[in-house]
Amino acid sequence: MTPRQRRIYELSRDNAFLTKASLLILGSCLLIGFVVSLFSNHEDWMPQEVESLELYNLDAPPLPLEPQVADFLDSELADLPWILELLIQADPDKSTLLAQELAASSLSEDEKTVAKALLGLPAESLKKVVALTQATPTLRYAHYAHAVWQLQHGEEVSAARALEQEGLLFPEAVQARELALYWYLETESFNDLERLSTEPVFQNEFSYFYRVELATVRNEWHKVLLYLMPYSYEHLSWTETIPAIIVMLTWFLLCMQWAHLQSRDVKFMLQAVAGVLLGAASAVMTLFVVIWQKEVWGFYQGEDLLGNLIYYFAGVGLREEFIKLLFFTPLLWISLKSRDEMRALILASCVGLGFAVEENLSYYISYGTEVSIGRFLTANFFHMSATGLCGLALFRVLAHRIHWDDMLYLFLIVVCVHGAYDSLIIIPELSDFAIFSLTIYVYLCLYYFNELKSLRSAGRNILSLKASFLLGLCSLVGLLVVMQSWTLGLHGAINMIGFELTGLGIIIYMFMREFDQA
């Protein structure tokens, strides 16, 4: 080792230094989060619909309605009439106030008719709104107002057609086009969706989600598979990408350290990268199989406890573990040439990592990046260890020509562990036993670490495993503090992230203990 490498080696194994370094990273991010919160509007942060209703607070001085109407029209809040209807039922005077302010505005009579329809107030007559949709030139929001009335009266298909006309006539009517597509899909008007798929004005709004749905209905399975990859990334932004990259790099670095990868061993690193990419592809294939099984077999999540258990054991657990193992096979043949069990374990783990990273992105988009800490400490390593163990067992069968019984037995155990883990977390009837999901997870992790320790050579890494883990965890936590400070404020960010870390304390301890012993 060079003197610098020796210094890194010593410091990365010094608990006092690691504690100070972790506190420095977190403290710096807290400071940045505090500065960010000063420039954000987190105190006023709320859903747009609620912000709009605040304009009609009766305790506040009356405001001119014209800019408020303009705000409503510009935002095109389709659900606003129902919110206002509930508001007016709670306070009948609200309706009178809205009508008086609207009458006093400088809008034209036609614009007032449209505004009344959008604001949930009774229009002079439906005929007048319809007449406005037939006028030349057509008044902006006339078709939209007609659609709002039709939705209130349960005429979804007619509303979708009105929204479509609004979108065709006015290029700026983005939400009208989005809502038209949404209601065509809800009402299973697939011919209309097919027609709009080639309409130039609708191309930006006609996302891969709709293309997948159309291809599924038409049983064009090659198109479903073709569209699923871009579908996974079309709504991705940097707020989801950066945490996903930190998670991926942290576990990838640990995999390379477990294998004692040398800087000159570029070939194995490329194989590991290929493993991550294969894992991501296996996640897309899994989604394809989910759609196919649902449409062809009618196999989907049950409505009772037994149906859910069957789905999560025979469906989720078996499906995911089999497909991940299947996508490991190209690297399996490469591993068989070297006869190195450790590298086979690491490459299989990288496939599990790729699956987890792809799954992370969908979770971040659906539930927000606040779930990234929990997934970093649980789901990501769960997939790595499950696929790693199954891949190693398959490698041993083919490399040492032993009987398949042990491999199939281990695969069945992993499938059952996966099914039990998901069932305890997701099925409502088992919510009282959700704590045992952590027990199952810890058991799987310890089994994986035992295999890892038995295969590791006596060599040492310059950077300790514990230092790599702490660097990744602190970087992820710090980034989330900064991001959440923008929307929740620093206090809200600390409360949310602190609660998450407290609940996962035992998992953090397990990793620190195992990495310290390694």
N, C-alpha and C positions, 0 to 999 in steps of 0.2 A: 504493500500500500504506500501511496505517497503521503507526505505529512498532512495534506488537506483531506485526503480520504480517511486517514486515521482519526483526524479531528471530527469529521462527520460521523464516523463509526462510533466514537465515544459519546458525542453529544446526543445522538439519536437513541442511545441506551441509558441516558441520564434522566431519571424521572423528574428531577427538579427542573432541568432545562426544558423538558417536554411540557411540563405544567406552565412554565413561564411563557414558552412559545405559543401554547394554546390560548392562554389569557391575552397575549399580545394580539393575536389574530382576532379573537372575539371582541376585545376592547376597541380595536381599530374599527371594526365593523359597527359596533354600537355607536361610536362617535360619528361615523358616516351616516348611520341610520338617523341619528339625532338631527344632523344637518339636513338630511333629506326630508324629515318630517316637518321641518320649519318651512319648507317651500311647497309642501303638499297641502291639499284641501281635505285632509283626512277627517277633520272634525265635522265637515259638512258632507262627508261621503255617504251616499245612500243610493238606492236604486232610483233611476230617473223618474219613474212613475210617482214615487213618494215626493221627490223634489218638486214635481209639477203641482201636486196637490197642495203643497205648502203655500202656493201662490193664492190659495183661496181660504186662508186662515181668517175666520171672521173676527178674531181678536185684533188683527192687524188693520191699519188704515186701508181703505179701498184703493186698488191699483188700477190704472188704465188697462182695459182688457186687450187692446189691439196688439201690443207686443206679446202678451200671453198667448193670444190666439195664434200669432205667427209662430211662437215656440212650439205649440201643439202641432200645428200643421207641418212644420219643418221636421219634427221628430217622428211624425207618423206613428204614434203609439196606438196600435190596433186594440190593445186591451184597455185603453183609457176610458171608453164609454162605460164599461162594466164597473170600473173602480169608482167613477163619478156617480153611477147609479146607486151604488151602495152608500156613498157619501151623502147623496141627496136623501136617501131613505132615512139615514140617521139624523139628518137635519134638513127638513123641507125648505127652510129659508135659504139654503144654499142654492137651490134651483132658481129662486127669484133673483138672488144676487147675480148669478151668472147671466140670466136673461137681461137684466137691467144694464149690466156692464157691456154686454155684447151689443145691445141696441144703441148705446151711446158711442160705440166705436166708429171710426171713419171708414170701415169696410163697406164695399158695395153690397146691395141687397143679395146678389147672387153669392158673394163671398160669405155673407152672414148665414145664408141657408146651408152652405157647405160646412161652415164652422160649427153651426148648431148640431149638425149630424155627427161631426167628429167629436164634439164635446159632450155628447150624450143627451142634449136637450131636444125636445120635440121640434122637428122641422115643420114649416108651414104645411107641407104635404109631401108625400112620397113622390107624387107626380112631378112636383117642381124639381126635386133632386134628379129624377130620371130625365126630365127635359134638359137639365144642365149637362147631362152626359151625352146628349144628342146634339147639342149646340155646336156651331162651327164659328170660331175655334172653340174647342172644349176647354172649360175652365179647369185649371189645375185643382186636383183633389176631388173633383166631382165624382169620378168613378170610385175613388177611394171611399168617399162618404156613402155612396150607394152600397159598397161592399160592407161597410160597417153596419148599416141597417140590415142587410141580408144575413150577416153573421148573427146579429141579435135575434133574428127570427128563424134560425136554424137552416138557412138556405146556403150551405157551404159551397156547393158546386157553382151556383150563380155568383156567389161572392168571389170565388177564385177567378171566374171569367171577368168580373168587373175589375179586379186587381190586375189581371193580365192586361186589360185595355189601358189602365193607368200606366202600367210599366211600358207598354208599347208606345204610347203617345208622348211620354215624358222621360227622357234619358236619365234625369236626376231622381226618378222615383225608384230608388234601389229597394227600399223595404217593401214597396208594393209588389215588385217582382219576386222577392223572397217569399212573401206571404202567399202569392199566387201558386208558386211551386209547392209550398208547404200544404196548402189546402187541397191541391190536386192529388198529392200523395196521401193525405189523410182520407180522402174520399175514394181512393184507389182509381182515380181517373188517369190510368196509365197511357191511354192514347193521347190525352192532352199533354202529358209529360213528354211523351215521345215527340210530339209536334214541336214543343218548345225547346227540345234538346238541339234542334238545328236553327233556332231563331237567333240571329246575330245579337239582338239587344239583350237576350237572356244568358249569354255565354258566361259572363262573370258570375252570375248568381247560380247558374246550373252547375253545382259542385259535383265532385266525384261521388258524394253520398247518393245523389239522385241517379247517377250513372250506374252505381252498384245496384240500387234498388230496381231500376229498369231491367238491367241485365239478369237479375235474379228472377224477376217475374217472367221474363222471356226464356228462362232456362239456358241462357247463353253463358255457360260456366267459364269458358275461356276468357270472356270479357270481364266477368266478376273478378277473376284472379288478376287480370291485367289492371283493373281499376283500383284494386285494394291497396297497392303500394302507394300511389300518389294520394289516395284517400287518407292514409295514415298521417300524411304530412301537410295537407293543404291548409290546415288552420294553425300550423305551428308558428310560434313566435320566439323571440330571443328569451322571453321570460320562462319558457319551458325548455328551450334548448340548452341554455347555460347550466342549470342544475343537472340536467341529464348527462351532459358532458363531464361534469365534475364527478358524478357517481360512476360513470363508465371508466374514466381514467383512474380513479382510486382503486376499484376492484381489479382493473386490468394490470395496474402496477403491482398489486399484491400477488396476482397470478404469476407474473414474471419473476417476482422475488421468490415465491415458493419453488419455482423451477430452477432457481439460481441462474437465471439467464445472464450470459455475458454479452457485453456490447458488440462483440464480433459475431454473435449467433443471430444474424439477421434472418436467416432462413426460418428458424423456429418462431421468431417474432411475427413474421409474415403469416405463418401458419396460424398463430394465435389470433391475429387480426382477421384472417379468413374465418376463423371460428366464430368471432363476434358477428361478422356479416351473415354467416350461415344461421346463427341464432336469430338475428333480426328477421331473416327470410322465413324462418320456421314460425315466427309469431304471425306473420302475414298468412302463411299457409294454415295455421291454426284457425285464424279468423275465417278463412275460406271454408274450412271444414265445418265450423260452427254454423255458417250460413247454409251450407249444403245439407247438413244433417237436419237442420230445422225445416228446410223447404221440402226435402225428399223423404226423410224419415218421420218428420213431425216430432223430432227429438229436441226438447227445450226444457227450461227450468219448470219443475212441477209446482203445483199449487198447495200441496200438503207436505208434511215432514218426509214421508217415504219417497215421494216424487222428487223432492229436492236432494235427498241423500243419494238416490240413484243418479241424478244428474251430476252431482259434484264428484262422486266416486267413479262411475262408469263413463261419465261425460268429460268433465273438466280434467280430473286427475289422469285418467287413461289417455285422453286425447293429447294433452299437452306433453306428457312425458314420452309418449310414443313418437310424436312428430319431432320433438327435440332430438331424441336418440336417432331417428331416421336421418336428420340433417347433420348429425355427427359422423355418419358413415364415410363421407369422402375423406375426412381427416383420420378416420380409423385405419384405413388402408395405408396412409402415410405413416401412422404410428407403428403399425405392425412391422414396418421395415426396420425401425430402430430398436424394437423390442423393449422400449423404455416405458415402464408403467407410469412413472411420474409424469412424463410428458403427455401420455394418453389422458391421464386424469386432468391435467391442466387444460388441454385442448377441448375436452368435453365440458369442462367448467366454463370455458370461454363461449361455447355455444349457448350454455345456460345464461351467461351474462348478456349476450346479444339479444336473447329472447326477453330478458328482464328489462333491458334498456328500451326496446321497442314498446313493451308494455308500459314502461314508465311514462313515455310521451303521451300515450292515450289517457293515462290516469291524470297527468298534469293538465291536459287540455280539459278533461271532464270535471275534475275536482279541485284544480288549483295546485300550485307548487307547494302548498303547505303540507301535502302528503309525502313530499320527497324524502324527508328525514325518516319517516316510518318505513318507506319502501327501501331506502338505502340500507337500513339495519335489518330488515326482515325479508321482503319479497325478492330482492336482488340476490342475496346470498342463498336464499331458499332454492331458487332456480339453478344457481351455480352448483350448489352441493348435490341437488337431486340429479341433475344431468351428469355431473362429474362422476358420481357413484355408479350410475347406470352405464355410462360410457366405459368406465374402468372395468366393470364386470363383463361387459361384452368383449372388451379387449383381451381379458384373461382367457375367455372361452376360446377365442380364435388364435391367440398367441401360444397358449400352452395346451391347446386341444383337450381341454377338460370338458366334463359333461355340462349341458345347458341348465341343469336343475338349479344350481346355485345362482346363476344369472337371472333366470326367470323368477326365482324366489325373491331376490333382491328387488327386481323391477316391480313385482307385485307389492312388496312392502312400501316402496317409494310412492307408487300410485295410491295406496291406501293412506299413507301419511299426507300426501297432497290433498286427497279428497277430504280427509278428516280436518285438516288445517283450514281449508276454505269453508267447510260446512260449519265449523264452530264460529267462524267470524261472520258469515253471511246469513245463515238460516235463522230467522227470528226465534223459532221455538228452542234453539240451542244457545240463545244469547246469555243465559245464566251460566253457561259453561265455557264462555269465550276465553276465559283466562287459560284454559288448558291448551289453547292453540299455541301459546308461547312454550308450554312444556313440550309439545310435539316438535316445534321448531328447534328448540335447544337440543333435543335428542338427535335430530337430523344433523345439526351443526357439529355436535360432538363426535358423532359417527364419522363424519367427513374429516374432521381434524385428526382423528385417530388414524385413518387411512393416510392422510397427508404426512403425519409424523413418521409413520412406518416406511414411507417411500423417500423422504427427504434425505439428501446426502449430508455429509458433515460440514459442507462449506457454509460460509457466512456472507450475508449481504452487507454492503457498506451502510446503507440506510436500513434501520431496523423496521420490522413489520409494524410494530406499534406506532412508530413515528409516521409511517405512510398512512396508517389508518386514521390517526389523529389529525394529520394534515388534511385529509379528505373530509373528515367529519366537521372539523372547525371551519373549513372553507365553505362547505355547504350551509352550515348553520349561519355563518356570518353573512353569506349572500342572501339568505332568506330574511335575515333581520333587516337588511337594507331594503329589499324589495317590499316586505310587508310594512315597513315604516312609512312607505309612500301612501299606502291605502288605509292602514290601521293606526298609524302613529307609532312612535317608538314603544310606548307603554303597551299598546295592543299587540305589537309584534312580539315583545318579550313574553307577555302572558301566553300567547298562543304557542310559541316555539318552546318556552319553558315547560309548559304542560305536556307537550309531545315528548320532550326529552326525559321528563320525570317518569312517564309511563313506560319508557323503553330503557330505563336505567339498568335493569338486569341483563339486557342484551348487550349493552355497551360494556358492562363488566365482564361478560363472557368473552367478548372479542379481545378486550384488553388482557385478560388472563391468558387466553390461548396464544395471543401474539407475543406476550412476554415470555411464556415458556418456550416458544419456538425460537 
